[in-house]
Amino acid sequence: GARGGGDAGFDAEAALLLGGGCKAARQGRLARAGVEPAETASRLLRVGSFAVGAAVAGFAVCAVVRWNSVRRSDVAEENHLGSSSLVVLNDGGRVEFVRSAQGTGEKLAKQPDLLLSPDFEFRGGPVVDVDTQRLDQEIVGFGGAFTDAAAATFAKLKPDLQEEVIEQYFGASGLGYTMGRVHINSCDFSEESYTFDDVPGDLGLRHFDHNLTHDKKALLPMILRASKKVKESSVMAMRANSDKIGDYERVKLFEAIRGPGTMAIMSFSGFYWSVGKDGSLEAKEPKPTNSTIFKAIWHEDGSVSLKGANGKYLVASADGSVSASGSAVTPQARFTRDPAPSGTFALRAAHGSYVSAGPSRRLRLLASPWSPPAWMKSSGKMESSSRQCLKEEAWLPWAKYIGTWIADYQEAGAPIWALSVQNEPSNPAPWEACVLSPQEEANFIKNQLGPTIKSQHPELKLFVFDDSKHMLWEYVNAAMADPDVSQYVDGAAFHWYSGDFFDRVATTHREHPHLLLLPSEATYERRMWQQGHVETYSDWRFGEGYAHDIIGDLNGGAIGWIDWNLLLDKAGGPNHVGNVCDAAIVADAKEQKIHLHPQYHYIGHFSKYFVSGSRHLTTTIKGGKDGYKPGSKPGPYGICTGAGGLESTSALRPDGKVAVVVLNCADEDIEFKLRLGKYALKTMASRRSIATFLVHQPAGNVP
């Protein structure tokens, strides 16, 4: 589980019922357990469960999933699917199937739906086994880096092409990115080195450029457009967890709109509250419809109960979830109308929090410094780093510099969510750098950066390391061994350049399960391009390498995955030290065209389906090749040859569906069985392909 404010552990039994014959099929079992079948529905509601009903190819399925001691993070709360929600799915057993395959033209291409059947004997091929009873870390999201280079390239495109890039990455029709990374001061992918305070000896930061003049030219505008797109592609979802009245809590009440005792509720955004057939509640209708009409029942104490179009009462649970799932007027189904500005109101739930209608998705940015200003460094220059990076008198001013940058960026509208202490602290690179040993980084957190960030930005997540995986454990261990350091640390970020090292990720996750583990940079440097290429080009291997790394990292405990530059020019820059790379989208400013490289489509198999708030599931492949061997010497980064057989990862989504990715880097088709509990299907992994299966069925099966 993820760590953060308000993560209350809870035990909930999520009961999912599939098939019209489910009651009959379970009658004997319930009787033996001392439970009358007629009591099932009400008992499910009392334990805060959600029910799913459907017929699957003529057979019935009943399943139970237990979520024990799950930490609820801010990500889960955004998805607005609490333990008391009632969800009814009518297509259980159906499996959506999306594929990208080399040489076929298929790129995130929809395939005919598949159907699960009762498990069957299968010989001669691998079995991809998804254990839906073992839920692990929560997925925060996927994204890419907003660099100077990306922004400069973006600024050279015509407005319609700029919009296409933003939509391709952050829109509902694109990859659905919800994360990003941004550099503090310049990095190698800047057109020149720069800072926001170039006055030597300004330890009090009196000359800090609070206007962020450099970044407001191109970088911040690109970030703000992406943030806006993420919000626009979100639904206005409902929560009951606000402790004060703001815009998202304000509503207008239209009484007697369809006769006496009826009511419609319009959110501050101008959209009406609407109840779906499954009991879900959203603010999405621009005008009153049948789904927006509530029957209002007023009580003597002035509170009101609201019955939705599905015949159920609106219920707000203490965990913040809101749904039309109540069969009777209970305390959780009563709301108090509190006055708000301009003739509006706010509805306060029985547990004291207000109901709000806010975007279900938001952009989260990880900020990373490459180098302090030259005058703070022992070497006197931003490029590279001496063994002792910072002057003794500069440690605290540098911490305050970072805190000031964050405050100014947030003031400008950039959604800074987290901070890494230093980009690649072990690397004295020829571009902007600052070398910190594991103990130096820990001491910096304890004595300067941790207290500064905690006092100025208590909501911010702090990540250690942000370097290649081979040294992940050393930096994490140095931070976590000292309580005076670990109190400030929320996670660890890492890169892929030293090779797979998935065992390092898994070990860190096992030893520190509360830490957020975030892959924060990956790309193909020119040295990894095919010989003879002097400009970026489309290479199918690069998509396969990305997927191989994402799968290994997620299976090791990662909460998502962040690509490097969102956008580059044909030459793989601009980069002021010539360290050019490839990108998922490359732009030709002269021709005013953009090119989607295979990395784009491969990332989409995860980012479009492993939505924020999903829970990673244990996935094993049986009967195939050996696959990745923990502890083995890794080869060059981003290599997937298929020699290890199929690769797979999976997650349980907030909507109850299970997303499964299967990667085949081999030059041959591989027939395999996909199994979830007692049900399975047989299909083919085409050569050099990746597939995502979205399973509309319960996330587990009782024996």
C-alpha positions as semicolon CSV with decimal commas, in nm:
position;residue;x (nm);y (nm);z (nm)
1;G;0,000;0,000;0,000
2;A;0,098;0,359;-0,047
3;R;0,189;0,587;0,236
4;G;0,038;0,929;0,288
5;G;-0,203;1,140;0,485
6;G;-0,528;0,976;0,579
7;D;-0,431;0,619;0,492
8;A;-0,656;0,434;0,731
9;G;-0,626;0,058;0,714
10;F;-0,950;-0,124;0,663
11;D;-1,089;-0,473;0,630
12;A;-1,359;-0,517;0,371
13;E;-1,509;-0,818;0,203
14;A;-1,576;-0,743;-0,161
15;A;-1,833;-0,994;-0,273
16;L;-1,889;-1,022;-0,647
17;L;-2,171;-1,233;-0,785
18;L;-2,167;-1,348;-1,147
19;G;-2,449;-1,526;-1,325
20;G;-2,825;-1,525;-1,294
21;G;-2,809;-1,872;-1,137
22;C;-2,570;-1,758;-0,866
23;K;-2,822;-1,772;-0,585
24;A;-2,928;-2,124;-0,671
25;A;-2,573;-2,237;-0,722
26;R;-2,477;-2,115;-0,377
27;Q;-2,789;-2,210;-0,185
28;G;-2,639;-2,533;-0,052
29;R;-2,314;-2,359;0,045
30;L;-2,496;-2,076;0,224
31;A;-2,721;-2,317;0,408
32;R;-2,421;-2,518;0,528
33;A;-2,266;-2,193;0,647
34;G;-2,581;-2,103;0,839
35;V;-2,673;-1,815;0,606
36;E;-3,011;-1,791;0,439
37;P;-2,975;-1,708;0,069
38;A;-3,240;-1,440;0,104
39;E;-3,015;-1,255;0,348
40;T;-2,724;-1,238;0,106
41;A;-2,791;-0,901;-0,058
42;S;-2,857;-0,713;0,263
43;R;-2,562;-0,876;0,434
44;L;-2,335;-0,772;0,147
45;L;-2,447;-0,414;0,190
46;R;-2,393;-0,424;0,566
47;V;-2,031;-0,532;0,526
48;G;-1,964;-0,261;0,268
49;S;-1,940;-0,490;-0,030
50;F;-2,012;-0,454;-0,395
51;A;-2,209;-0,701;-0,602
52;V;-2,164;-0,797;-0,962
53;G;-2,424;-0,991;-1,156
54;A;-2,393;-1,142;-1,499
55;A;-2,430;-1,458;-1,703
56;V;-2,110;-1,605;-1,842
57;A;-2,147;-1,839;-2,139
58;G;-2,429;-2,029;-1,972
59;F;-2,268;-2,090;-1,632
60;A;-2,283;-1,912;-1,303
61;V;-1,993;-1,788;-1,094
62;C;-1,989;-1,664;-0,737
63;A;-1,672;-1,514;-0,600
64;V;-1,539;-1,340;-0,294
65;V;-1,233;-1,121;-0,266
66;R;-1,100;-1,015;0,073
67;W;-0,906;-0,695;0,104
68;N;-0,725;-0,714;0,437
69;S;-0,542;-0,424;0,598
70;V;-0,528;-0,231;0,273
71;R;-0,390;0,120;0,304
72;R;-0,609;0,380;0,134
73;S;-0,403;0,655;-0,022
74;D;-0,490;0,981;-0,188
75;V;-0,483;0,793;-0,519
76;A;-0,754;0,550;-0,412
77;E;-0,969;0,833;-0,285
78;E;-0,951;1,002;-0,624
79;N;-1,116;0,703;-0,787
80;H;-1,422;0,742;-0,569
81;L;-1,487;0,370;-0,531
82;G;-1,506;0,314;-0,157
83;S;-1,578;-0,004;0,029
84;S;-1,949;0,077;0,054
85;S;-2,003;0,133;-0,319
86;L;-2,253;-0,091;-0,496
87;V;-2,128;-0,188;-0,840
88;V;-2,330;-0,400;-1,081
89;L;-2,155;-0,529;-1,391
90;N;-2,363;-0,702;-1,654
91;D;-2,091;-0,848;-1,875
92;G;-1,888;-1,061;-1,636
93;G;-1,662;-1,315;-1,805
94;R;-1,612;-1,098;-2,111
95;V;-1,247;-1,019;-2,181
96;E;-1,150;-0,715;-2,384
97;F;-0,837;-0,773;-2,588
98;V;-0,601;-0,504;-2,725
99;R;-0,280;-0,584;-2,914
100;S;0,024;-0,425;-3,076
101;A;0,230;-0,652;-3,301
102;Q;0,530;-0,596;-3,525
103;G;0,468;-0,609;-3,899
104;T;0,088;-0,624;-3,871
105;G;-0,006;-0,259;-3,843
106;E;-0,168;-0,335;-3,508
107;K;-0,094;-0,061;-3,257
108;L;-0,317;-0,065;-2,950
109;A;-0,563;-0,234;-3,185
110;K;-0,892;-0,367;-3,047
111;Q;-0,938;-0,741;-3,104
112;P;-1,257;-0,947;-3,082
113;D;-1,367;-1,005;-2,725
114;L;-1,281;-1,333;-2,556
115;L;-1,477;-1,526;-2,294
116;L;-1,364;-1,703;-1,981
117;S;-1,469;-2,061;-1,920
118;P;-1,422;-2,299;-1,626
119;D;-1,055;-2,391;-1,589
120;F;-0,936;-2,670;-1,816
121;E;-0,635;-2,893;-1,868
122;F;-0,373;-2,732;-2,088
123;R;-0,052;-2,896;-2,210
124;G;0,236;-2,784;-2,422
125;G;0,245;-2,415;-2,342
126;P;0,285;-2,164;-2,060
127;V;0,011;-2,067;-1,815
128;V;-0,017;-1,703;-1,712
129;D;-0,161;-1,734;-1,363
130;V;-0,312;-1,426;-1,198
131;D;-0,360;-1,462;-0,822
132;T;-0,647;-1,227;-0,756
133;Q;-0,633;-1,291;-0,381
134;R;-0,288;-1,131;-0,339
135;L;-0,315;-0,754;-0,372
136;D;0,004;-0,554;-0,346
137;Q;0,109;-0,193;-0,410
138;E;-0,127;0,070;-0,543
139;I;-0,063;0,213;-0,888
140;V;-0,022;0,592;-0,892
141;G;0,015;0,635;-1,267
142;F;0,233;0,670;-1,576
143;G;0,387;0,968;-1,747
144;G;0,686;1,141;-1,903
145;A;0,926;1,427;-1,835
146;F;0,862;1,793;-1,908
147;T;1,210;1,909;-2,003
148;D;1,339;2,229;-2,158
149;A;1,400;2,031;-2,474
150;A;1,045;1,896;-2,484
151;A;0,901;2,242;-2,425
152;A;1,125;2,410;-2,685
153;T;1,027;2,150;-2,944
154;F;0,660;2,181;-2,846
155;A;0,671;2,561;-2,886
156;K;0,782;2,528;-3,250
157;L;0,468;2,336;-3,347
158;K;0,148;2,490;-3,479
159;P;-0,139;2,518;-3,226
160;D;-0,334;2,224;-3,370
161;L;-0,026;2,001;-3,358
162;Q;0,049;2,113;-3,002
163;E;-0,302;2,012;-2,906
164;E;-0,252;1,674;-3,073
165;V;0,063;1,610;-2,867
166;I;-0,115;1,702;-2,542
167;E;-0,413;1,483;-2,631
168;Q;-0,192;1,190;-2,737
169;Y;-0,029;1,188;-2,396
170;F;-0,278;1,328;-2,146
171;G;-0,620;1,307;-2,310
172;A;-0,891;1,046;-2,282
173;S;-0,821;0,923;-2,636
174;G;-0,447;0,908;-2,576
175;L;-0,228;0,738;-2,318
176;G;-0,410;0,888;-2,020
177;Y;-0,091;1,007;-1,848
178;T;-0,134;1,134;-1,493
179;M;0,231;1,177;-1,394
180;G;0,528;1,383;-1,506
181;R;0,876;1,489;-1,406
182;V;1,034;1,833;-1,420
183;H;1,389;1,952;-1,356
184;I;1,482;2,221;-1,101
185;N;1,727;2,455;-1,281
186;S;1,862;2,333;-1,614
187;C;1,951;1,977;-1,712
188;D;2,132;1,823;-2,009
189;F;1,809;1,846;-2,208
190;S;1,814;2,226;-2,186
191;E;1,941;2,454;-2,460
192;E;2,176;2,617;-2,208
193;S;2,258;2,605;-1,838
194;Y;2,049;2,834;-1,618
195;T;1,933;2,890;-1,258
196;F;1,695;3,126;-1,082
197;D;1,961;3,299;-0,876
198;D;2,295;3,370;-1,043
199;V;2,419;3,623;-0,790
200;P;2,733;3,481;-0,624
201;G;2,718;3,456;-0,247
202;D;2,342;3,523;-0,227
203;L;2,294;3,280;0,062
204;G;1,975;3,461;0,166
205;L;1,830;3,417;-0,186
206;R;1,734;3,784;-0,204
207;H;1,781;3,778;-0,582
208;F;1,583;3,459;-0,649
209;D;1,369;3,501;-0,962
210;H;1,024;3,437;-0,818
211;N;0,877;3,513;-1,160
212;L;1,045;3,197;-1,298
213;T;1,125;3,400;-1,611
214;H;1,308;3,125;-1,797
215;D;1,054;2,849;-1,741
216;K;0,755;3,074;-1,816
217;K;0,870;3,105;-2,177
218;A;0,788;2,747;-2,276
219;L;0,820;2,489;-1,998
220;L;0,548;2,606;-1,760
221;P;0,294;2,672;-2,039
222;M;0,336;2,314;-2,159
223;I;0,291;2,181;-1,805
224;L;-0,022;2,389;-1,749
225;R;-0,177;2,269;-2,075
226;A;-0,113;1,909;-1,978
227;S;-0,259;1,962;-1,631
228;K;-0,569;2,119;-1,782
229;K;-0,608;1,831;-2,026
230;V;-0,590;1,574;-1,746
231;K;-0,868;1,754;-1,560
232;E;-1,078;1,795;-1,874
233;S;-1,058;1,424;-1,947
234;S;-1,177;1,341;-1,596
235;V;-1,529;1,294;-1,474
236;M;-1,644;1,510;-1,185
237;A;-1,653;1,231;-0,932
238;M;-1,803;1,245;-0,585
239;R;-1,642;1,218;-0,243
240;A;-1,755;1,298;0,110
241;N;-1,421;1,383;0,267
242;S;-1,389;1,764;0,265
243;D;-1,354;1,941;0,598
244;K;-1,435;2,286;0,463
245;I;-1,654;2,446;0,197
246;G;-1,479;2,536;-0,128
247;D;-1,589;2,557;-0,490
248;Y;-1,607;2,179;-0,533
249;E;-1,841;2,154;-0,233
250;R;-2,084;2,426;-0,342
251;V;-2,413;2,319;-0,503
252;K;-2,740;2,472;-0,615
253;L;-3,056;2,289;-0,509
254;F;-3,355;2,289;-0,744
255;E;-3,658;2,170;-0,546
256;A;-3,985;2,042;-0,693
257;I;-3,816;2,026;-1,033
258;R;-4,029;1,726;-1,137
259;G;-4,314;1,769;-0,896
260;P;-4,347;1,788;-0,517
261;G;-4,068;1,624;-0,321
262;T;-3,823;1,606;-0,613
263;M;-3,486;1,775;-0,634
264;A;-3,195;1,825;-0,874
265;I;-2,848;1,921;-0,755
266;M;-2,608;2,122;-0,970
267;S;-2,239;2,135;-0,883
268;F;-2,026;2,450;-0,897
269;S;-1,895;2,331;-1,236
270;G;-2,247;2,362;-1,381
271;F;-2,311;1,988;-1,414
272;Y;-2,592;1,804;-1,238
273;W;-2,539;1,515;-0,998
274;S;-2,634;1,196;-1,179
275;V;-2,694;0,840;-1,053
276;G;-2,591;0,549;-1,272
277;K;-2,765;0,213;-1,285
278;D;-2,483;0,071;-1,076
279;G;-2,538;0,330;-0,802
280;S;-2,236;0,538;-0,898
281;L;-2,264;0,912;-0,848
282;E;-2,107;1,170;-1,080
283;A;-2,152;1,538;-1,167
284;K;-2,168;1,502;-1,544
285;E;-2,507;1,602;-1,692
286;P;-2,533;1,953;-1,844
287;K;-2,912;1,961;-1,794
288;P;-3,167;1,772;-1,583
289;T;-3,244;1,417;-1,700
290;N;-3,414;1,121;-1,534
291;S;-3,082;1,018;-1,380
292;T;-3,041;1,357;-1,210
293;I;-3,376;1,360;-1,028
294;F;-3,378;1,272;-0,659
295;K;-3,672;1,217;-0,428
296;A;-3,606;1,439;-0,125
297;I;-3,720;1,323;0,218
298;W;-3,686;1,596;0,480
299;H;-3,647;1,508;0,847
300;E;-3,747;1,699;1,162
301;D;-3,387;1,796;1,238
302;G;-3,358;1,969;0,898
303;S;-3,151;1,694;0,736
304;V;-3,250;1,539;0,405
305;S;-3,230;1,193;0,251
306;L;-3,206;1,159;-0,127
307;K;-3,338;0,863;-0,325
308;G;-3,179;0,828;-0,669
309;A;-3,325;0,721;-0,999
310;N;-3,216;0,363;-0,926
311;G;-3,446;0,351;-0,623
312;K;-3,160;0,356;-0,372
313;Y;-3,073;0,617;-0,113
314;L;-2,761;0,828;-0,137
315;V;-2,513;0,699;0,124
316;A;-2,191;0,865;0,242
317;S;-1,954;0,637;0,429
318;A;-1,686;0,741;0,674
319;D;-1,415;0,640;0,424
320;G;-1,538;0,918;0,194
321;S;-1,718;0,707;-0,064
322;V;-2,059;0,820;-0,189
323;S;-2,306;0,609;-0,383
324;A;-2,677;0,552;-0,433
325;S;-2,675;0,213;-0,263
326;G;-2,886;0,242;0,051
327;S;-3,200;0,034;0,088
328;A;-3,331;0,236;0,382
329;V;-3,285;0,569;0,555
330;T;-2,988;0,514;0,784
331;P;-2,768;0,777;0,952
332;Q;-2,532;0,748;0,654
333;A;-2,821;0,841;0,424
334;R;-2,893;1,176;0,594
335;F;-2,734;1,504;0,487
336;T;-2,739;1,851;0,641
337;R;-2,773;2,155;0,418
338;D;-2,519;2,422;0,519
339;P;-2,529;2,769;0,361
340;A;-2,246;2,871;0,126
341;P;-2,171;3,195;-0,067
342;S;-2,397;3,338;-0,338
343;G;-2,709;3,145;-0,245
344;T;-2,543;2,806;-0,276
345;F;-2,525;2,526;-0,022
346;A;-2,296;2,243;0,083
347;L;-2,423;1,900;0,186
348;R;-2,263;1,770;0,505
349;A;-2,263;1,394;0,563
350;A;-2,341;1,231;0,896
351;H;-1,969;1,174;0,966
352;G;-1,909;1,550;0,940
353;S;-1,742;1,584;0,601
354;Y;-1,884;1,770;0,303
355;V;-1,973;1,611;-0,030
356;S;-1,756;1,742;-0,314
357;A;-1,756;1,704;-0,692
358;G;-1,397;1,724;-0,815
359;P;-1,194;1,588;-1,107
360;S;-1,127;1,216;-1,075
361;R;-0,781;1,254;-1,228
362;R;-0,505;1,506;-1,175
363;L;-0,148;1,551;-1,291
364;R;0,127;1,467;-1,041
365;L;0,474;1,609;-1,098
366;L;0,800;1,480;-0,954
367;A;1,053;1,764;-0,929
368;S;1,424;1,675;-0,948
369;P;1,730;1,903;-0,919
370;W;2,030;1,836;-1,148
371;S;2,266;2,098;-1,007
372;P;2,269;2,388;-0,762
373;P;2,385;2,728;-0,893
374;A;2,756;2,727;-0,971
375;W;2,833;2,965;-0,683
376;M;2,700;2,709;-0,431
377;K;2,931;2,431;-0,561
378;S;3,287;2,351;-0,463
379;S;3,383;2,332;-0,831
380;G;3,234;2,670;-0,914
381;K;3,048;2,535;-1,219
382;M;2,716;2,363;-1,284
383;E;2,854;2,102;-1,523
384;S;2,974;1,783;-1,355
385;S;3,061;1,764;-0,985
386;S;3,362;1,738;-0,759
387;R;3,361;1,470;-0,491
388;Q;3,226;1,727;-0,245
389;C;2,954;1,892;-0,447
390;L;2,831;2,169;-0,216
391;K;3,029;2,425;-0,023
392;E;2,986;2,385;0,353
393;E;2,792;2,711;0,382
394;A;2,558;2,620;0,094
395;W;2,371;2,316;0,230
396;L;2,089;2,509;0,399
397;P;2,061;2,778;0,126
398;W;2,032;2,499;-0,133
399;A;1,750;2,336;0,066
400;K;1,574;2,673;0,091
401;Y;1,633;2,732;-0,281
402;I;1,453;2,407;-0,360
403;G;1,166;2,493;-0,124
404;T;1,134;2,838;-0,283
405;W;1,130;2,692;-0,635
406;I;0,852;2,451;-0,534
407;A;0,644;2,733;-0,382
408;D;0,682;2,950;-0,691
409;Y;0,603;2,663;-0,927
410;Q;0,291;2,578;-0,730
411;E;0,193;2,944;-0,727
412;A;0,224;2,940;-1,107
413;G;-0,024;2,648;-1,118
414;A;0,214;2,354;-1,162
415;P;0,097;2,049;-0,962
416;I;0,421;1,957;-0,782
417;W;0,344;1,631;-0,601
418;A;0,685;1,503;-0,500
419;L;1,054;1,591;-0,483
420;S;1,360;1,375;-0,532
421;V;1,668;1,485;-0,341
422;Q;1,904;1,480;-0,638
423;N;1,907;1,345;-0,992
424;E;2,168;1,069;-1,026
425;P;2,364;1,147;-0,706
426;S;2,629;0,883;-0,791
427;N;2,703;1,022;-1,138
428;P;2,957;1,305;-1,196
429;A;2,815;1,349;-1,546
430;P;2,957;1,603;-1,795
431;W;2,628;1,794;-1,775
432;E;2,458;1,946;-1,468
433;A;2,534;1,721;-1,171
434;C;2,588;1,709;-0,795
435;V;2,748;1,399;-0,644
436;L;2,614;1,286;-0,306
437;S;2,712;0,961;-0,137
438;P;2,435;0,760;0,031
439;Q;2,534;0,903;0,370
440;E;2,568;1,259;0,238
441;E;2,218;1,239;0,092
442;A;2,084;1,102;0,422
443;N;2,256;1,378;0,619
444;F;2,122;1,645;0,381
445;I;1,769;1,513;0,436
446;K;1,810;1,501;0,814
447;N;1,975;1,835;0,869
448;Q;1,852;2,068;0,595
449;L;1,619;1,942;0,322
450;G;1,378;1,734;0,532
451;P;1,297;2,003;0,792
452;T;1,276;2,272;0,522
453;I;1,036;2,082;0,296
454;K;0,831;1,950;0,589
455;S;0,775;2,301;0,724
456;Q;0,706;2,468;0,388
457;H;0,534;2,186;0,196
458;P;0,404;1,922;0,439
459;E;0,192;1,760;0,168
460;L;0,490;1,690;-0,058
461;K;0,632;1,338;-0,102
462;L;1,010;1,309;-0,066
463;F;1,200;1,048;-0,272
464;V;1,559;0,937;-0,221
465;F;1,807;0,812;-0,483
466;D;1,671;0,889;-0,837
467;D;1,959;0,702;-0,999
468;S;2,028;0,369;-1,173
469;K;1,889;0,061;-0,995
470;H;2,218;-0,109;-0,914
471;M;2,271;0,122;-0,611
472;L;1,906;0,150;-0,505
473;W;1,949;-0,051;-0,186
474;E;2,255;0,143;-0,067
475;Y;2,077;0,479;-0,078
476;V;1,750;0,347;0,063
477;N;1,928;0,168;0,346
478;A;2,127;0,480;0,442
479;A;1,803;0,678;0,467
480;M;1,587;0,418;0,638
481;A;1,850;0,314;0,897
482;D;1,824;0,650;1,072
483;P;1,480;0,745;1,214
484;D;1,579;1,112;1,196
485;V;1,606;1,069;0,820
486;S;1,334;0,814;0,749
487;Q;1,068;1,035;0,910
488;Y;1,092;1,259;0,603
489;V;1,117;0,987;0,336
490;D;0,814;0,864;0,140
491;G;0,978;0,670;-0,139
492;A;1,268;0,600;-0,371
493;A;1,299;0,686;-0,740
494;F;1,525;0,502;-0,983
495;H;1,643;0,479;-1,346
496;W;1,708;0,189;-1,582
497;Y;2,052;0,264;-1,725
498;S;2,249;-0,004;-1,537
499;G;2,021;-0,288;-1,651
500;D;1,718;-0,474;-1,518
501;F;1,806;-0,528;-1,149
502;F;1,442;-0,613;-1,078
503;D;1,558;-0,806;-0,773
504;R;1,686;-0,482;-0,618
505;V;1,340;-0,331;-0,660
506;A;1,171;-0,640;-0,515
507;T;1,409;-0,654;-0,218
508;T;1,351;-0,289;-0,138
509;H;0,975;-0,340;-0,160
510;R;0,989;-0,645;0,063
511;E;1,207;-0,477;0,327
512;H;1,022;-0,143;0,319
513;P;0,669;-0,215;0,190
514;H;0,543;0,132;0,283
515;L;0,792;0,308;0,053
516;L;0,667;0,435;-0,283
517;L;0,900;0,292;-0,548
518;L;0,895;0,500;-0,866
519;P;1,083;0,433;-1,191
520;S;1,150;0,795;-1,288
521;E;1,361;0,787;-1,606
522;A;1,421;0,566;-1,907
523;T;1,520;0,639;-2,264
524;Y;1,739;0,508;-2,546
525;E;2,062;0,704;-2,576
526;R;2,224;0,729;-2,918
527;R;2,475;0,458;-2,823
528;M;2,180;0,212;-2,818
529;W;2,060;0,303;-3,170
530;Q;2,127;0,080;-3,468
531;Q;2,456;0,154;-3,638
532;G;2,433;0,418;-3,907
533;H;2,142;0,616;-3,762
534;V;2,226;0,979;-3,695
535;E;1,866;1,085;-3,630
536;T;1,587;0,931;-3,425
537;Y;1,397;0,651;-3,595
538;S;1,122;0,397;-3,525
539;D;1,266;0,082;-3,366
540;W;1,025;-0,191;-3,249
541;R;1,286;-0,317;-3,001
542;F;1,255;0,008;-2,807
543;G;0,888;-0,055;-2,734
544;E;0,966;-0,409;-2,624
545;G;1,243;-0,287;-2,395
546;Y;1,012;-0,034;-2,232
547;A;0,747;-0,299;-2,168
548;H;1,007;-0,543;-2,032
549;D;1,122;-0,281;-1,781
550;I;0,770;-0,174;-1,682
551;I;0,665;-0,534;-1,619
552;G;0,975;-0,611;-1,414
553;D;0,942;-0,294;-1,209
554;L;0,569;-0,337;-1,141
555;N;0,623;-0,698;-1,039
556;G;0,899;-0,577;-0,808
557;G;0,673;-0,327;-0,633
558;A;0,677;-0,007;-0,842
559;I;0,381;0,234;-0,826
560;G;0,402;0,341;-1,190
561;W;0,659;0,441;-1,451
562;I;0,784;0,774;-1,589
563;D;0,945;0,803;-1,932
564;W;1,216;1,061;-2,003
565;N;1,153;1,345;-2,256
566;L;0,790;1,371;-2,365
567;L;0,894;1,522;-2,697
568;L;1,221;1,570;-2,889
569;D;1,323;1,690;-3,233
570;K;1,445;1,463;-3,513
571;A;1,804;1,489;-3,392
572;G;1,708;1,365;-3,043
573;G;1,747;1,704;-2,875
574;P;1,796;1,987;-2,818
575;N;2,068;1,895;-2,567
576;H;2,341;2,142;-2,480
577;V;2,607;1,872;-2,431
578;G;2,513;1,651;-2,727
579;N;2,367;1,370;-2,514
580;V;2,085;1,301;-2,762
581;C;1,820;1,031;-2,711
582;D;1,504;0,890;-2,862
583;A;1,151;0,970;-2,740
584;A;0,805;0,817;-2,764
585;I;0,696;1,115;-2,976
586;V;0,938;1,296;-3,207
587;A;0,848;1,621;-3,386
588;D;0,963;1,752;-3,720
589;A;0,917;2,128;-3,680
590;K;1,011;2,197;-4,043
591;E;0,747;1,961;-4,183
592;Q;0,509;2,027;-3,892
593;K;0,459;1,656;-3,826
594;I;0,486;1,430;-3,524
595;H;0,592;1,066;-3,525
596;L;0,477;0,810;-3,270
597;H;0,752;0,560;-3,197
598;P;0,685;0,204;-3,074
599;Q;0,754;0,309;-2,714
600;Y;0,435;0,514;-2,730
601;H;0,213;0,217;-2,809
602;Y;0,385;-0,018;-2,566
603;I;0,348;0,229;-2,278
604;G;-0,020;0,263;-2,369
605;H;-0,080;-0,104;-2,292
606;F;-0,017;-0,012;-1,929
607;S;-0,111;0,355;-1,889
608;K;-0,455;0,322;-2,052
609;Y;-0,558;0,020;-1,845
610;F;-0,364;0,022;-1,517
611;V;-0,553;0,330;-1,398
612;S;-0,464;0,526;-1,087
613;G;-0,581;0,346;-0,776
614;S;-0,541;-0,003;-0,924
615;R;-0,382;-0,266;-0,701
616;H;-0,101;-0,479;-0,837
617;L;-0,168;-0,854;-0,842
618;T;0,075;-1,143;-0,820
619;T;0,127;-1,291;-1,166
620;T;0,330;-1,604;-1,237
621;I;0,408;-1,787;-1,559
622;K;0,415;-2,165;-1,528
623;G;0,540;-2,414;-1,782
624;G;0,730;-2,159;-1,986
625;K;1,097;-2,065;-2,003
626;D;1,299;-1,960;-1,701
627;G;1,251;-1,587;-1,750
628;Y;1,439;-1,332;-1,542
629;K;1,671;-1,481;-1,279
630;P;1,713;-1,258;-0,974
631;G;2,076;-1,188;-0,904
632;S;2,192;-1,266;-1,256
633;K;2,426;-1,016;-1,419
634;P;2,209;-0,778;-1,621
635;G;2,287;-0,698;-1,979
636;P;2,248;-0,355;-2,139
637;Y;1,933;-0,173;-2,039
638;G;1,610;-0,201;-2,234
639;I;1,678;-0,537;-2,397
640;C;1,404;-0,797;-2,446
641;T;1,499;-1,090;-2,670
642;G;1,223;-1,334;-2,581
643;A;1,478;-1,586;-2,451
644;G;1,304;-1,579;-2,114
645;G;0,962;-1,659;-2,262
646;L;0,644;-1,465;-2,199
647;E;0,640;-1,180;-1,947
648;S;0,330;-1,061;-1,765
649;T;0,191;-0,834;-1,496
650;S;-0,162;-0,756;-1,377
651;A;-0,370;-0,530;-1,156
652;L;-0,715;-0,508;-1,002
653;R;-0,875;-0,181;-1,107
654;P;-1,105;0,033;-0,892
655;D;-1,397;-0,064;-1,117
656;G;-1,345;-0,433;-1,032
657;K;-1,197;-0,531;-1,368
658;V;-0,862;-0,706;-1,390
659;A;-0,604;-0,575;-1,638
660;V;-0,342;-0,825;-1,756
661;V;-0,048;-0,746;-1,987
662;V;0,133;-1,025;-2,172
663;L;0,457;-0,950;-2,359
664;N;0,614;-1,176;-2,623
665;C;0,954;-1,057;-2,750
666;A;1,027;-1,386;-2,927
667;D;1,018;-1,442;-3,303
668;E;0,749;-1,709;-3,271
669;D;0,384;-1,724;-3,177
670;I;0,322;-1,873;-2,833
671;E;-0,008;-2,033;-2,737
672;F;-0,084;-1,993;-2,367
673;K;-0,354;-2,016;-2,106
674;L;-0,461;-1,713;-1,905
675;R;-0,606;-1,821;-1,570
676;L;-0,779;-1,623;-1,299
677;G;-0,879;-1,847;-1,011
678;K;-1,116;-2,118;-1,131
679;Y;-1,166;-1,969;-1,478
680;A;-0,943;-1,942;-1,779
681;L;-0,911;-1,891;-2,153
682;K;-0,671;-2,008;-2,423
683;T;-0,523;-1,761;-2,668
684;M;-0,213;-1,679;-2,870
685;A;0,069;-1,433;-2,803
686;S;0,173;-1,331;-3,153
687;R;0,543;-1,299;-3,227
688;R;0,696;-0,966;-3,124
689;S;0,374;-0,846;-2,966
690;I;0,219;-0,708;-2,650
691;A;-0,142;-0,760;-2,545
692;T;-0,363;-0,617;-2,271
693;F;-0,658;-0,822;-2,147
694;L;-0,930;-0,642;-1,953
695;V;-1,128;-0,904;-1,766
696;H;-1,487;-0,823;-1,670
697;Q;-1,511;-1,073;-1,391
698;P;-1,455;-1,100;-1,017
699;A;-1,105;-1,043;-0,888
700;G;-1,101;-1,384;-0,720
701;N;-1,290;-1,711;-0,685
702;V;-1,394;-1,911;-0,382
703;P;-1,328;-2,285;-0,402
